[in-house]
């Protein structure tokens, strides 16, 4: 829960421990199934939210495997997914700031 993440972050800071978040291993930035690939955006957003609540500075996201496609195609799909992740995160940040100004 968000409260649990906050408490963990407070305890870590009180003991001089820096935190990082490892996003779920089942993320597949280069998956060929668009639904599964784009669901990675949700997992990454959840990881970002957890990191923010804990005060973690680093989020580790593995790209996944190329599976049965070429390395070039996997890189193209991963780049496309990362572009979408960055757009979503940026939009969410803008929305959060605009709500806090109300």
NUTI-179483 format. One record per residue: residue number from 1; residue in three letters; chain; x, y, z of N, C-alpha, C in turn. Coordinates in nm, 4 decimals, always signed. Layout:
BEGIN
+-----+------+-----+----------+----------+----------+----------+----------+----------+----------+----------+----------+
| seq | type | mol |       nX |       nY |       nZ |      caX |      caY |      caZ |       cX |       cY |       cZ |
+-----+------+-----+----------+----------+----------+----------+----------+----------+----------+----------+----------+
| NUM |  ALA |   A |        X |        Y |        Z |        X |        Y |        Z |        X |        Y |        Z |
...
+-----+------+-----+----------+----------+----------+----------+----------+----------+----------+----------+----------+
//
This chain:
BEGIN
+-----+------+-----+----------+----------+----------+----------+----------+----------+----------+----------+----------+
| seq | type | mol |       nX |       nY |       nZ |      caX |      caY |      caZ |       cX |       cY |       cZ |
+-----+------+-----+----------+----------+----------+----------+----------+----------+----------+----------+----------+
|   1 |  UNK |   A |  +0.0844 |  -0.1185 |  +0.0000 |  +0.0000 |  +0.0000 |  +0.0000 |  +0.0885 |  +0.1244 |  +0.0000 |
|   2 |  UNK |   A |  +0.0300 |  +0.2359 |  -0.0355 |  +0.1073 |  +0.3600 |  -0.0374 |  +0.1600 |  +0.3925 |  +0.1019 |
|   3 |  UNK |   A |  +0.0780 |  +0.3695 |  +0.2040 |  +0.1229 |  +0.3949 |  +0.3407 |  +0.2421 |  +0.3054 |  +0.3765 |
|   4 |  UNK |   A |  +0.2370 |  +0.1804 |  +0.3360 |  +0.3474 |  +0.0882 |  +0.3611 |  +0.4745 |  +0.1329 |  +0.2916 |
|   5 |  UNK |   A |  +0.4611 |  +0.1812 |  +0.1673 |  +0.5773 |  +0.2317 |  +0.0945 |  +0.6367 |  +0.3532 |  +0.1659 |
|   6 |  UNK |   A |  +0.5502 |  +0.4424 |  +0.2141 |  +0.5981 |  +0.5626 |  +0.2837 |  +0.6736 |  +0.5246 |  +0.4114 |
|   7 |  UNK |   A |  +0.6179 |  +0.4307 |  +0.4868 |  +0.6831 |  +0.3873 |  +0.6107 |  +0.8182 |  +0.3235 |  +0.5816 |
|   8 |  UNK |   A |  +0.8233 |  +0.2431 |  +0.4765 |  +0.9496 |  +0.1816 |  +0.4367 |  +1.0523 |  +0.2884 |  +0.4020 |
|   9 |  UNK |   A |  +1.0093 |  +0.3888 |  +0.3275 |  +1.0992 |  +0.4979 |  +0.2904 |  +1.1480 |  +0.5749 |  +0.4115 |
|  10 |  UNK |   A |  +1.0589 |  +0.6016 |  +0.5059 |  +1.0985 |  +0.6736 |  +0.6282 |  +1.2018 |  +0.5927 |  +0.7071 |
|  11 |  UNK |   A |  +1.1769 |  +0.4632 |  +0.7207 |  +1.2709 |  +0.3770 |  +0.7939 |  +1.4056 |  +0.3715 |  +0.7234 |
|  12 |  UNK |   A |  +1.4037 |  +0.3639 |  +0.5913 |  +1.5291 |  +0.3597 |  +0.5152 |  +1.6077 |  +0.4893 |  +0.5354 |
|  13 |  UNK |   A |  +1.5395 |  +0.6031 |  +0.5220 |  +1.6082 |  +0.7318 |  +0.5390 |  +1.6640 |  +0.7460 |  +0.6809 |
|  14 |  UNK |   A |  +1.5872 |  +0.7016 |  +0.7795 |  +1.6314 |  +0.7114 |  +0.9193 |  +1.7570 |  +0.6294 |  +0.9444 |
|  15 |  UNK |   A |  +1.7789 |  +0.5275 |  +0.8611 |  +1.8945 |  +0.4402 |  +0.8783 |  +1.9995 |  +0.4586 |  +0.7690 |
|  16 |  UNK |   A |  +1.9874 |  +0.5670 |  +0.6930 |  +2.0877 |  +0.5985 |  +0.5916 |  +2.0902 |  +0.5013 |  +0.4749 |
|  17 |  UNK |   A |  +1.9749 |  +0.4434 |  +0.4420 |  +1.9672 |  +0.3455 |  +0.3331 |  +1.9007 |  +0.4097 |  +0.2111 |
|  18 |  UNK |   A |  +1.9668 |  +0.4016 |  +0.0984 |  +1.9100 |  +0.4489 |  -0.0280 |  +1.8282 |  +0.3354 |  -0.0895 |
|  19 |  UNK |   A |  +1.7137 |  +0.3703 |  -0.1444 |  +1.6251 |  +0.2687 |  -0.2021 |  +1.6190 |  +0.2786 |  -0.3540 |
|  20 |  UNK |   A |  +1.5933 |  +0.1646 |  -0.4147 |  +1.5630 |  +0.1580 |  -0.5567 |  +1.4455 |  +0.0615 |  -0.5725 |
|  21 |  UNK |   A |  +1.3798 |  +0.0674 |  -0.6868 |  +1.2678 |  -0.0212 |  -0.7158 |  +1.3018 |  -0.1022 |  -0.8396 |
|  22 |  UNK |   A |  +1.2797 |  -0.2307 |  -0.8312 |  +1.2975 |  -0.3184 |  -0.9467 |  +1.1590 |  -0.3484 |  -1.0012 |
|  23 |  UNK |   A |  +1.1295 |  -0.2963 |  -1.1200 |  +0.9989 |  -0.3188 |  -1.1818 |  +0.9806 |  -0.4686 |  -1.2066 |
|  24 |  UNK |   A |  +0.8567 |  -0.5139 |  -1.2197 |  +0.8315 |  -0.6575 |  -1.2380 |  +0.9119 |  -0.7184 |  -1.3532 |
|  25 |  UNK |   A |  +0.9599 |  -0.8375 |  -1.3307 |  +1.0432 |  -0.9061 |  -1.4298 |  +0.9649 |  -0.9437 |  -1.5550 |
|  26 |  UNK |   A |  +0.8333 |  -0.9494 |  -1.5456 |  +0.7523 |  -0.9935 |  -1.6596 |  +0.7192 |  -0.8797 |  -1.7560 |
|  27 |  UNK |   A |  +0.7763 |  -0.7622 |  -1.7342 |  +0.7591 |  -0.6536 |  -1.8302 |  +0.8251 |  -0.6950 |  -1.9615 |
|  28 |  UNK |   A |  +0.7572 |  -0.6655 |  -2.0706 |  +0.8137 |  -0.6972 |  -2.2012 |  +0.7977 |  -0.5762 |  -2.2919 |
|  29 |  UNK |   A |  +0.9006 |  -0.4949 |  -2.2962 |  +0.8955 |  -0.3751 |  -2.3790 |  +0.8949 |  -0.4078 |  -2.5274 |
|  30 |  UNK |   A |  +0.9429 |  -0.5257 |  -2.5621 |  +0.9526 |  -0.5616 |  -2.7043 |  +0.8597 |  -0.6767 |  -2.7423 |
|  31 |  UNK |   A |  +0.7590 |  -0.7024 |  -2.6617 |  +0.6661 |  -0.8104 |  -2.6932 |  +0.5901 |  -0.7832 |  -2.8218 |
|  32 |  UNK |   A |  +0.5612 |  -0.8884 |  -2.8964 |  +0.4914 |  -0.8712 |  -3.0235 |  +0.3406 |  -0.8575 |  -3.0050 |
|  33 |  UNK |   A |  +0.2871 |  -0.9031 |  -2.8927 |  +0.1448 |  -0.8866 |  -2.8639 |  +0.1251 |  -0.7450 |  -2.8089 |
|  34 |  UNK |   A |  +0.0604 |  -0.6577 |  -2.8872 |  +0.0474 |  -0.5180 |  -2.8458 |  -0.0203 |  -0.5016 |  -2.7094 |
|  35 |  UNK |   A |  -0.1195 |  -0.5818 |  -2.6805 |  -0.1899 |  -0.5698 |  -2.5526 |  -0.0957 |  -0.5988 |  -2.4354 |
|  36 |  UNK |   A |  -0.0208 |  -0.7074 |  -2.4467 |  +0.0738 |  -0.7418 |  -2.3399 |  +0.1864 |  -0.6399 |  -2.3306 |
|  37 |  UNK |   A |  +0.2360 |  -0.5981 |  -2.4463 |  +0.3462 |  -0.5027 |  -2.4482 |  +0.3031 |  -0.3709 |  -2.3858 |
|  38 |  UNK |   A |  +0.1868 |  -0.3226 |  -2.4221 |  +0.1430 |  -0.1933 |  -2.3717 |  +0.0950 |  -0.2012 |  -2.2272 |
|  39 |  UNK |   A |  +0.0633 |  -0.3216 |  -2.1799 |  +0.0289 |  -0.3353 |  -2.0381 |  +0.1526 |  -0.3112 |  -1.9509 |
|  40 |  UNK |   A |  +0.2695 |  -0.3191 |  -2.0124 |  +0.3924 |  -0.2877 |  -1.9401 |  +0.3898 |  -0.1440 |  -1.8898 |
|  41 |  UNK |   A |  +0.3177 |  -0.0551 |  -1.9589 |  +0.3059 |  +0.0827 |  -1.9140 |  +0.2445 |  +0.0887 |  -1.7746 |
|  42 |  UNK |   A |  +0.1444 |  +0.0046 |  -1.7500 |  +0.0785 |  +0.0005 |  -1.6192 |  +0.1782 |  -0.0449 |  -1.5131 |
|  43 |  UNK |   A |  +0.2536 |  -0.1496 |  -1.5430 |  +0.3507 |  -0.2012 |  -1.4463 |  +0.4584 |  -0.0976 |  -1.4151 |
|  44 |  UNK |   A |  +0.5021 |  -0.0262 |  -1.5160 |  +0.6041 |  +0.0759 |  -1.4949 |  +0.5470 |  +0.1916 |  -1.4137 |
|  45 |  UNK |   A |  +0.4240 |  +0.2323 |  -1.4441 |  +0.3610 |  +0.3400 |  -1.3665 |  +0.3465 |  +0.2987 |  -1.2203 |
|  46 |  UNK |   A |  +0.3086 |  +0.1748 |  -1.1956 |  +0.2973 |  +0.1267 |  -1.0577 |  +0.4333 |  +0.1307 |  -0.9880 |
|  47 |  UNK |   A |  +0.5378 |  +0.0970 |  -1.0608 |  +0.6732 |  +0.1009 |  -1.0041 |  +0.7145 |  +0.2437 |  -0.9739 |
|  48 |  UNK |   A |  +0.6807 |  +0.3367 |  -1.0621 |  +0.7115 |  +0.4780 |  -1.0405 |  +0.6363 |  +0.5294 |  -0.9177 |
|  49 |  UNK |   A |  +0.5103 |  +0.4917 |  -0.9040 |  +0.4309 |  +0.5344 |  -0.7881 |  +0.4899 |  +0.4808 |  -0.6580 |
|  50 |  UNK |   A |  +0.5305 |  +0.3546 |  -0.6592 |  +0.5911 |  +0.2946 |  -0.5398 |  +0.7219 |  +0.3653 |  -0.5070 |
|  51 |  UNK |   A |  +0.8030 |  +0.3928 |  -0.6079 |  +0.9304 |  +0.4612 |  -0.5864 |  +0.9080 |  +0.6004 |  -0.5290 |
|  52 |  UNK |   A |  +0.8096 |  +0.6709 |  -0.5809 |  +0.7804 |  +0.8059 |  -0.5319 |  +0.7378 |  +0.8017 |  -0.3862 |
|  53 |  UNK |   A |  +0.6523 |  +0.7067 |  -0.3513 |  +0.6040 |  +0.6964 |  -0.2138 |  +0.7179 |  +0.6627 |  -0.1174 |
|  54 |  UNK |   A |  +0.8133 |  +0.5823 |  -0.1619 |  +0.9261 |  +0.5425 |  -0.0767 |  +1.0386 |  +0.6437 |  -0.0767 |
|  55 |  UNK |   A |  +1.0407 |  +0.7292 |  -0.1786 |  +1.1535 |  +0.8200 |  -0.1932 |  +1.2710 |  +0.7532 |  -0.2616 |
|  56 |  UNK |   A |  +1.2439 |  +0.6483 |  -0.3395 |  +1.3506 |  +0.5799 |  -0.4135 |  +1.3944 |  +0.6661 |  -0.5310 |
|  57 |  UNK |   A |  +1.5243 |  +0.6644 |  -0.5591 |  +1.5798 |  +0.7458 |  -0.6665 |  +1.5983 |  +0.6702 |  -0.7979 |
|  58 |  UNK |   A |  +1.5979 |  +0.5389 |  -0.7920 |  +1.6279 |  +0.4578 |  -0.9103 |  +1.5172 |  +0.3557 |  -0.9324 |
|  59 |  UNK |   A |  +1.4785 |  +0.3392 |  -1.0592 |  +1.3838 |  +0.2346 |  -1.0976 |  +1.4511 |  +0.1534 |  -1.2067 |
|  60 |  UNK |   A |  +1.4605 |  +0.0236 |  -1.1852 |  +1.5225 |  -0.0665 |  -1.2820 |  +1.4116 |  -0.1342 |  -1.3620 |
|  61 |  UNK |   A |  +1.4196 |  -0.1237 |  -1.4942 |  +1.3231 |  -0.1882 |  -1.5830 |  +1.4010 |  -0.2698 |  -1.6850 |
|  62 |  UNK |   A |  +1.3755 |  -0.3982 |  -1.6897 |  +1.4380 |  -0.4831 |  -1.7911 |  +1.3516 |  -0.4819 |  -1.9164 |
|  63 |  UNK |   A |  +1.4161 |  -0.4809 |  -2.0293 |  +1.3441 |  -0.4727 |  -2.1559 |  +1.2726 |  -0.6011 |  -2.1936 |
|  64 |  UNK |   A |  +1.3138 |  -0.7131 |  -2.1387 |  +1.2568 |  -0.8410 |  -2.1806 |  +1.3412 |  -0.8993 |  -2.2928 |
|  65 |  UNK |   A |  +1.2966 |  -1.0106 |  -2.3442 |  +1.3753 |  -1.0782 |  -2.4480 |  +1.3225 |  -1.0463 |  -2.5870 |
|  66 |  UNK |   A |  +1.4054 |  -1.0752 |  -2.6861 |  +1.3645 |  -1.0571 |  -2.8254 |  +1.2781 |  -1.1723 |  -2.8734 |
|  67 |  UNK |   A |  +1.2779 |  -1.2811 |  -2.7973 |  +1.1961 |  -1.3993 |  -2.8294 |  +1.2170 |  -1.4447 |  -2.9736 |
|  68 |  UNK |   A |  +1.1120 |  -1.4430 |  -3.0533 |  +1.1192 |  -1.4984 |  -3.1890 |  +1.1268 |  -1.3907 |  -3.2966 |
|  69 |  UNK |   A |  +1.1723 |  -1.2712 |  -3.2580 |  +1.1856 |  -1.1642 |  -3.3564 |  +1.3316 |  -1.1201 |  -3.3621 |
|  70 |  UNK |   A |  +1.3630 |  -1.0441 |  -3.4644 |  +1.5011 |  -0.9975 |  -3.4789 |  +1.5343 |  -0.8955 |  -3.3710 |
|  71 |  UNK |   A |  +1.6606 |  -0.8810 |  -3.3456 |  +1.7065 |  -0.7827 |  -3.2474 |  +1.6631 |  -0.6418 |  -3.2885 |
|  72 |  UNK |   A |  +1.6675 |  -0.6132 |  -3.4169 |  +1.6277 |  -0.4822 |  -3.4674 |  +1.4799 |  -0.4560 |  -3.4412 |
|  73 |  UNK |   A |  +1.3959 |  -0.5551 |  -3.4662 |  +1.2519 |  -0.5404 |  -3.4410 |  +1.2254 |  -0.5251 |  -3.2917 |
|  74 |  UNK |   A |  +1.2970 |  -0.6014 |  -3.2095 |  +1.2813 |  -0.5910 |  -3.0645 |  +1.3196 |  -0.4503 |  -3.0177 |
|  75 |  UNK |   A |  +1.4263 |  -0.3956 |  -3.0706 |  +1.4691 |  -0.2608 |  -3.0334 |  +1.3666 |  -0.1562 |  -3.0784 |
|  76 |  UNK |   A |  +1.3094 |  -0.1759 |  -3.1972 |  +1.2079 |  -0.0822 |  -3.2470 |  +1.0860 |  -0.0833 |  -3.1552 |
|  77 |  UNK |   A |  +1.0398 |  -0.2047 |  -3.1195 |  +0.9236 |  -0.2166 |  -3.0315 |  +0.9527 |  -0.1603 |  -2.8926 |
|  78 |  UNK |   A |  +1.0707 |  -0.1895 |  -2.8395 |  +1.1082 |  -0.1393 |  -2.7076 |  +1.1146 |  +0.0138 |  -2.7088 |
|  79 |  UNK |   A |  +1.1721 |  +0.0715 |  -2.8129 |  +1.1800 |  +0.2176 |  -2.8232 |  +1.0407 |  +0.2785 |  -2.8298 |
|  80 |  UNK |   A |  +0.9514 |  +0.2161 |  -2.9058 |  +0.8131 |  +0.2639 |  -2.9156 |  +0.7439 |  +0.2570 |  -2.7797 |
|  81 |  UNK |   A |  +0.7625 |  +0.1471 |  -2.7088 |  +0.7009 |  +0.1315 |  -2.5768 |  +0.7569 |  +0.2337 |  -2.4797 |
|  82 |  UNK |   A |  +0.8884 |  +0.2546 |  -2.4810 |  +0.9496 |  +0.3533 |  -2.3920 |  +0.9015 |  +0.4949 |  -2.4237 |
|  83 |  UNK |   A |  +0.8822 |  +0.5260 |  -2.5519 |  +0.8261 |  +0.6562 |  -2.5882 |  +0.6882 |  +0.6741 |  -2.5249 |
|  84 |  UNK |   A |  +0.6076 |  +0.5689 |  -2.5303 |  +0.4738 |  +0.5740 |  -2.4710 |  +0.4817 |  +0.5874 |  -2.3188 |
|  85 |  UNK |   A |  +0.5747 |  +0.5164 |  -2.2570 |  +0.5935 |  +0.5258 |  -2.1115 |  +0.6296 |  +0.6692 |  -2.0739 |
|  86 |  UNK |   A |  +0.7257 |  +0.7271 |  -2.1430 |  +0.7692 |  +0.8634 |  -2.1117 |  +0.6563 |  +0.9633 |  -2.1327 |
|  87 |  UNK |   A |  +0.5769 |  +0.9448 |  -2.2374 |  +0.4633 |  +1.0331 |  -2.2620 |  +0.3622 |  +1.0218 |  -2.1484 |
|  88 |  UNK |   A |  +0.3293 |  +0.8982 |  -2.1086 |  +0.2324 |  +0.8769 |  -2.0006 |  +0.2829 |  +0.9350 |  -1.8687 |
|  89 |  UNK |   A |  +0.4082 |  +0.9097 |  -1.8360 |  +0.4643 |  +0.9621 |  -1.7112 |  +0.4646 |  +1.1142 |  -1.7118 |
|  90 |  UNK |   A |  +0.5007 |  +1.1728 |  -1.8245 |  +0.5014 |  +1.3181 |  -1.8366 |  +0.3600 |  +1.3740 |  -1.8225 |
|  91 |  UNK |   A |  +0.2634 |  +1.3106 |  -1.8859 |  +0.1240 |  +1.3545 |  -1.8763 |  +0.0733 |  +1.3435 |  -1.7332 |
|  92 |  UNK |   A |  +0.1078 |  +1.2337 |  -1.6668 |  +0.0641 |  +1.2143 |  -1.5287 |  +0.1241 |  +1.3197 |  -1.4366 |
|  93 |  UNK |   A |  +0.2506 |  +1.3555 |  -1.4607 |  +0.3142 |  +1.4584 |  -1.3788 |  +0.2476 |  +1.5934 |  -1.4011 |
|  94 |  UNK |   A |  +0.2177 |  +1.6263 |  -1.5279 |  +0.1515 |  +1.7534 |  -1.5578 |  +0.0148 |  +1.7584 |  -1.4914 |
|  95 |  UNK |   A |  -0.0590 |  +1.6470 |  -1.4965 |  -0.1912 |  +1.6427 |  -1.4344 |  -0.1809 |  +1.6564 |  -1.2825 |
|  96 |  UNK |   A |  -0.0813 |  +1.5951 |  -1.2221 |  -0.0631 |  +1.6042 |  -1.0774 |  -0.0330 |  +1.7478 |  -1.0363 |
|  97 |  UNK |   A |  +0.0519 |  +1.8159 |  -1.1136 |  +0.0845 |  +1.9556 |  -1.0817 |  -0.0362 |  +2.0453 |  -1.1005 |
|  98 |  UNK |   A |  -0.1143 |  +2.0227 |  -1.2047 |  -0.2296 |  +2.1091 |  -1.2285 |  -0.3361 |  +2.0877 |  -1.1205 |
|  99 |  UNK |   A |  -0.3486 |  +1.9653 |  -1.0692 |  -0.4445 |  +1.9390 |  -0.9606 |  -0.3985 |  +2.0033 |  -0.8317 |
| 100 |  UNK |   A |  -0.2682 |  +2.0080 |  -0.8066 |  -0.2178 |  +2.0630 |  -0.6811 |  -0.2274 |  +2.2155 |  -0.6793 |
| 101 |  UNK |   A |  -0.2439 |  +2.2774 |  -0.7955 |  -0.2549 |  +2.4228 |  -0.8034 |  -0.3980 |  +2.4714 |  -0.7821 |
| 102 |  UNK |   A |  -0.4913 |  +2.3804 |  -0.7720 |  -0.6326 |  +2.4191 |  -0.7582 |  -0.6601 |  +2.4856 |  -0.6264 |
+-----+------+-----+----------+----------+----------+----------+----------+----------+----------+----------+----------+
//
